[in-house]
Amino acid sequence: MKKRMDIINVVEWSRAQFALTACYHWLFVPLTLGLGIIVAVMETVYYRTRKQEWLSLTKFWMTLFGVNFAIGVATGIILEFEFGTNFSNYSWFVGDIFGAPLAIEGIFAFFCESTFFAVMFFGWKKFSAGQHLAATWLTAFGASLSAWWILVANSWMQYPVGMEFSADQMRNVMVSFRDVALSPVAVNKFIHAVTSGWCLAGAFVVCVSGWFLMKKRNVDFAVKSIKVGGAVGLAGILLCMFSGDGSAVEVTKVQPMKLAAMEGLYEGKEGTPLVGFGILNTEKQWNDDKDPMLFEIAIPKGLSILGRHDANAFIPGIKDIIEGKDIVDGKMVNTVPYAERIKRGKAAQKALAAYNEAKKAGDAAGMAKAEKELKPDYKYFGYGYFNDVKEAIPDVAMVFYPFHIMVAVGGWLLVFLAATVFLSFKRRGWLSCRWKNISIFPLLAFVTLPLAYLCSQCGWIVAEVGRQPWAIQDIMPVQAAVSSLSVGQVVTTFVIFGLLFTILLCAEINIMIKQIKKGPEVQEHVN
């Protein structure tokens, strides 16, 4: 019993450490992705106009980009190392597949990005204006390219394709790099994550510029920054919503349990409503008759439209999925119930053990027999680690509330950024309006920036907690992915990383505040 509890504690602390690292890392990544584009746009305007104010804008925001970029790289490296230190079983089981996009990201995108980053920062007087502009755009492109390969790896965990299991090697091997790199889940996730970075960076630029307006400093600089930041941010939130729709369709197809958790949906029906606002009943169990909601305001048929682009489509709930019930095109489709999946998963694990024993004994016939028994049940291999169907249900509250916060804040970001673009281009004077000595626009910008960060973090919580308990959807649960570590070792590194990341975050904020207070400098013309 004690050994089982130790394993559970190692799993929970390993998950907590990875979540800690990922959340801190994602504080820096979206700002890097968005500021790279914003700086490139500003330098493009300078290249075309050769006006010094645009050079000042470019260098000011480029400095903030550089600070954020450096700390983002540091946390990202630690995040990748944790797959080997905390999840070595996972790394062994799927290293041939999962490692490929990460290796490409490290060898190609990272070095490409870093090379042009150096030219962008230190090459102002060593390269022509056109060459420097190209380096700036290539840095922004390199950051997005890095994100592409990382998101390909993450998407494969959500939707494992392009592979097959090799009983001889006791691991999964890649059979189609194209399927891994271009899966629809990866494409939608990439567009969603990158454009959310544009939105967050736009809110960041508008917020900082709002401070200059409030202080009545560098007003022209602030307005120009708001125009670019607001436009990029607005484009980002619009594209983010578009890709979010595509992601919802893919989640409905390949991760129906995650979709059900996002909506707190236990029993589906045709024309399923979408919860706009709701309070979950925490006592609700998947197989009881209690109402899953204490209070809700729902959009009629909204979830059916979102998930299947059909107002009358059936969306299965948690109970339906566990019992293997779904309706497609008006016809009942009997998927494999979770109890049967657990049974077949255990059979697959037993067949694999038999194959391994036959291999050790040099029994070719036994190996062939065991492999034949393994193949039809391998897709349920991960379910064999469960003893009860409820173990395959994610934490509904931890998915439901972040999802709805993300959607609500996303709506505010759309309104705020659209208003920002309109005011900066058409009603510039309104940006400085005051009410009872309070600067209205800067105040709204100050509120919007932390909301943008909250929205970004909630998106990742939905994606990752909604996938639980799986490290690899349907194939390997987290409990089977962890390394053979003691609880004390994981707790110690958790504390160390928590302190380290907090120090890095405080250092970044401190440096940025000093740079912002310093403000833009008058720049010499660059040929």
N, C-alpha and C positions, 0 to 999 in steps of 0.2 A: 504493500500500500504506500509506504514511504517513497519507494522508487518511482511509483506512478505519479505521486504528487510532485516529486522533484522534476520529472519530465514535463508535467503541466506547467510548473513555474518557469522552467527554461523556455518553453514555447511562448508563454505570455510575456516574459521579459525580453525575449528576442524580438517578438513582434513590437513591443513598446520601444525598444532601441531603434529598430528600423523605422518605425513611425516618427520617432523624434528626429532622426537624421533627415528623413524625407521631407518633413514639414519645414525644418530649418532651411534645407536646400531649396525648397520651392518658394521661399521668401525672396531668393535672389534670382532664380532662373527667369520668371516671367518679366521682371524688370529689365534684365539683360536682353531678352528677345525683343522687347518693345522699344527700349531706348536705342538699341542698335539701328532700328529702322528710322526712328525719329531723328537721330544724329545724321544718318545718311541723307535724309530728306533735306535737312537744314544745310548740309554741305553742298548738296546739289543746287539749292537756291543760291548759295554763295558763288558756286562755280559759274552759274549762269549770269548773275548780276554783278559779281565782284564788289558787292557792298560790304564794308567793314563790319556793320552791325550783324550780318549773317555769319561772318567768321567768328565774332565774339560769341554768338549763340551756339555755334557748332562746338567751339572749344570748351565752353562752360558745361554743356550737357555731356560732352565727351568725357570730361573729367569724372563726373558722377557715374557714367557708364563704366569707366575703368575700375573705379573702386568696387562697384557692385560685381563686376565680372570676376575680379580676382578672388573675392570671398566665395562666390558661387562655385568656382573651380575647386577650391579647397574642400567645401562640403560635399561636392559631387564625387570626388575621388574616394572619400571615406565611405560614401554610400555604396559605391561599386565594390569596395573591399569587403563590405559586410556580407555580401553573397558568399564569399569564401570563408569568412570567419564564423558567422552565425548560422549560415544555411548551407553548409558543405554538402549535405546529402542532396539537396536541391541542385547544387552546382555539378555534382557528379552525375546525377540522373538525367539532366538535360543540358549539360555544359556544351555539347557539340552544337546545339541549336541556339541557346540563349547567349552563349559567348560570342557567336559570330557577329551580330550587330554591334555588340559592345566593343569588340576588337576593331571593327571598321570605324566606329565612332572615335576610338582612341588613336588609331593610326592615321586615319585620313582627315576626318572632320576636325578633331582637336588640334592637330598640327597645322592644318590649313588655317583654322581660325586664329591660332596663336601667332602664326607668321604674319598674317595681315594685320592682326591687332598691334604688333610691334611697329609695323610701317605706319599704321594710322596714328599712333601716339608719338613716335619719334622721327617720323619721316617728313615733317612739314617743310623743312628746308633742304632735304636731300632728294625729293622727288617733285615732279611737276604737279600742278594743281589737279590735272586730269588723272595722273597716276595715283595721287593720294586719294582722290574721290573713289577711284576703283577699289583701292584697298579698304576704304570705309564700308563700301557696299559689300565687298567680299567678306569682311569681318561679320557683318550682320547676317549674310548668307551662311557663313560657317557656323554661327551660333544656332541658326535654324536647322542646319544639316546635322549638327550634334544632337539636337533635340529629336530629329527624325529617327535616328538609329536607336536612341534610348527608348523612344516611344514604341518603336517596332518591337524591341525586347519586352517592354511592359505589355503591349497588346497581345503578344504571343502567350503570355501567362493567362490572359483573359480568354483567348481563343486559340488554343494550340493546333496549328495546322502545319502542313509541309513536313511531317515527320512520321516515323514509324518506330516501333519498339523492337530492339534487337535483344532477343533472349540470350544470345551468346555473349553479348557485351554487358548485359544487365542494365541497359540504359537506352534512352531514346536517341535516335540519329536523324539528321536532316536528310530529306529526300527531295525537297523543292525549296530552294532559297527564294525563288520568286513568290511562292505562296506565303512564306514568312514575311518577306519585306513589303509585299503589296496587299496584305489582307485588308478587307474593307474596314475592319476594326482599327487597324493601324492608321489608315488614311484619315478616317474621321477623327481619331484621337489626336493626330498630329495637327490637323487644321484647328481643332478646338483648343488645344493647349497653346499653340503659337499665337493664335489671334486673341486669346484671352490675355496673353502677355502684352500685345499691342494695347489692349484696353486698359490694363493696369498701368502701363507706362504712360499712357495718355493722361490718366487720372493723376499720376505722380507729377508730370510736367505741369499740368493745370494747377495742382495744389501748390507747388513751389512758386509758380508764377503768381498765383493769388497772394502769396505772402509778400512778394515785391509790390503788388498793387496796394495791399493794405498798408505797407510802410511808405507808399508813394515814392519808391525807388525804382529806377530803371524801368519806367512804365512802358516805354516803347518796346524794350526788350521783352518784358512780360507779355505784352499783347501778341507779339509775333510768336513767342513760345506757345501761348495758349492756342493760337490758330493751328500750328503744326501738331501740337500734342492732342488737341481736341479732335482734329480731323483724323489722325491715325487711330486715336482711341475709339472714335465713332465707327470707323471702318472695322476695327477689331471686334467691337461688340456685335455688329451686324453679322459679320462672318462667323463669330462664335455661336450666335443663335442658329445660323444656318447649319453649321456642322453639328450643333447640339441635336438638331432634328435628325440628322443622319445617324448620330450615335444612339439615339433612342430607338431607332429602327433596328440597328445592329444588336443592341442589348436585348430587345424583344426576341430576336431570332436565336441568339447564342447564349444569353444569360438571363433567362426568364425569371429566375429566382431573385436576381439583383433588381430587376424592374419591379417585381412584386414588393420587395422590401422598400424600394424608393417611394412607393405609394401606400405602404401599409395595407396592401391588398391581400386578403386571405382567401376570399372566394370570388372568382371572376364571373363576369357575365357579358353578354353581347351588349355593345354600346357602353363600355365601362367608363365611368366618370373620372375626371382628373381632380385630385384634391388641390384646391388653391390654398387653403389654410386648414389645419387640423391639429387636434391634440390626441395622441395615441392613448389607448387603454393599455397600460403596462402589464395588466394581469392577463391579457389575451394570450392564449395558446393556440397552436395551429389546428388542433383537433377538438376545440370546444365550441360552444355556441355563443360566447360572449361577443359583444359588439367591439370591433377593433378600434373604433374611434369614440372618444368622449364627446368630441365636437368637431364638426367639419363644415367647410364651405367648398362645394365642388362644382366643377365645370362639366355639365352634361356631355357625355360621350368623348370627353377630352383625351382620356388615356388611350382609347381605341384609335383616335385620330393621330395621336402622337406616336404610338407604337407600331401601328399597321396602316396608317393613312387611310383608314376605313372607319367611318363613324359607327358602324354596326358590328365591327369586328369583336371577337371574343378575346379577352386578355386573361390568361390564367392567373389565379392567386396562389399563395403559398400552399394552401390545402390541395388545390387542383394539381399543382406541380408534384407534390409529394405522392399523391394518389395516381399520377400518370394520366390526367385528363386534360384535353385541349380540344378546341374546335377551330378548324381551318376551312375557310370557304363553306361554312354552314354545316360541315360534317364533323362528327366526333372522331378525334384522333387519339388513340390510346398509346401514349408514350410509356416508357418503362417506369413503373412506380419505384420510389426510393427504397422501399423494403427489398424489392427484387434487385435493385442495383447493388445494395449492400451484400446480398447473397452472392450475386455474380462477381462482385469485386473480391470477395473472400475466395471464391473459386479460382479466380485469375491469380491471386497471390499464392494459393496452394499449388496451382499448376506451375508457376514460376519456380517455387521451391523444389518441386519434383524435377523440373528441368535441371536445376542447379545440382541436385544430388546425382541425377543420371550423368551429367557432364563430369562430375568428379570421379564417378565409377567407370567412365569410358563407355557408357551404355548408349550407343547411337539410337537404338530403337526406342529406348525410354525417353531420350531427348526429343525425338520426332513426335512421339505420342503426347508428351507434355506441351510441346509448342503448339500442336494442333488444338489442344484443349484451351490453351492460353489465348489464342488470337480472337475468338469471337467475344470473349468477355473482357479483353484488355481495356476497352473504352470505359469500363466501370471500375478499373483497378483501384482508383483512389477511394471509392466508397467502401472498400474492404477494411479500411481503417476505422470505420464507424461501427458502433454497436446499437445506435438508435437513430432514426430518421431525423430527429430534431437537431442532431449534431451538424447537419448539413444546411441549417438555416442561419443566415447572417444575423447580426444584431440589428433588428428592424429599426429601433429608435436611432441608432448611430448612422443609419443610412437615410431614413425618412426626413429627419430634421435638417441635416446639412443640405440635402437635395432641395428642399423647399426654401431654405435660406438663400442658396445659390440662385434659384430662379427669381426670388423676390428682389435680391440685390442686383441681379442682372437687369431686371426691368428698370430699377432706379438709375443704373449706369447708362442705359439707353437714353432715358429722358434727360439726364444731366449733361451727357456729352453732346447730344443733339442741340440742347439749349446753349451749351458753351460755344459750339461752332457757329450757331446763328448769331449770338451776341457778339462774338469776336469779329465776325465779318460784316454784320449789318447794324449792330447797335453797340458799338465799342464803348460808348459812354456809360451804358448800363453795367458794365463790369465793375465800375467804381462806385455804384450806388450805395448809399448808406441809409440805414433806418435807426433812429435814436443812437447815432454815432457808432453803429455796428456795420461793418463792411459785409454786405449780404453775400456776394458771390464768393469771396475768399472763405467765408465761414462754411458755405455749402461745399466748397472744394476740400476744406480740411476734414469735413465729415465723410466725404466720398472716398478719400484715399484709404483709410482703414477698412471701409466697407468693401472696396475693391480687393484688398488683401484677404478679407474674410471670405469673399465669394470664391477667390482662387483656391484657398485652402479647402473650402467645402467641396469644391469639385473633385479634388483628389481624395478626400475622405469618402465620398460617394463611390468613386471608382475602385478604391482599394478595400474599404470595409465591405462594400457590396459584393466583392469577390470572395470574401471569407465564407467558409473556413479554408478556401483553396489557395495554395501557392501556385498551382497550375490547375486551371478549371477542370474538374472531373477526374484528374489523373493523380495529383499529389496534394494532400492537405498539408497545412502548415506544420502540423504535429509530426509529419514524416520528413519534413524538409530541414529541420534544425540540426545543428552540429552537436556533437557529444561534449557539451560543456557543463560545468557546474553552475548552479544558480548564482553563486557568489561571483564567478567570473563575469557573467553577463551583467549583473547589477553594478559591478565595479566599472566596467566600460560604459554602461549607461550613464552613470554619474559623471565620469570623465568627459564623455562627449557632450553631455548636457551643459557642463560648465564651459567647455571649449567653444561650443556653438554660441552660447550666450555672450561670451567675451567677444567673439568675432562680430556678432550682431551689434553689440554696444559700440565696438570700435568703428564699424561701418557707419552707424548712425551719427556718431560723434564727428567723424571725418566729413560726412556729407553736410552736416549742419554748419561746420566751419566753412566749407566751400560755398554753401548757399549764402551765408552771412557775408562772406567776402564779395560775392557777386561776380558778374562778368567783367573781364578786363578789356581795355582797348587793344586791339590786335594790329600788328603790322601786316601789310598786304602780302599774300603769298602768290608767287607767280604760277 
